[in-house]
Amino acid sequence: MPGANFPASAMGPPMILFALRHADRTTDGDQLSPAGVKRAELLARMLGESGVRIALCSDAARTQQTVAPLKNALGAALKVVVVRTDGPDGIDGHIRDIVNRLEALPQDAVAVAVGHTNTIRPIIEGIGGKNPDPIAENEFDKLFVVDSSGIVALMRYGEKTP
């Protein structure tokens, strides 16, 4: 799995990290489906009062569309950082960049990382999260919460996916 060997920071993760795969996509893959738009709107409602101030996502349209309702709700209070996946180190570089950005946050930070089936688990592990469940190709409803001790809590949000 890409990124699985990234060492965890001695400082640990931000106080709270919400980590998830982008919401439901269309069959062609790079846009959110109507169900995905609804899930993204629910995510904004769920996280809107959590204290989240930074969102990290890939350069794929579907990750940015997943974060968009949260950005609309919080406005300037939420900084959205798009982290490219096409750099010289590809996906491994993308994962490493997100992990480094998370580790640089203050310990009282609340952050959200929106990625893909092959990036969310290595990101969680990269900041010291312990044993996050894998995300199946057809799963869009997993929401991981990682605290400063590395404990990973799995939640489900929106309509159930297979």
Helices and strands as residue ranges (DSSP letters): E 16-21, H 34-47, E 54-58, H 61-74, G 75-77, E 79-83, H 90-103, E 110-115, H 120-126, E 142-147, E 152-156
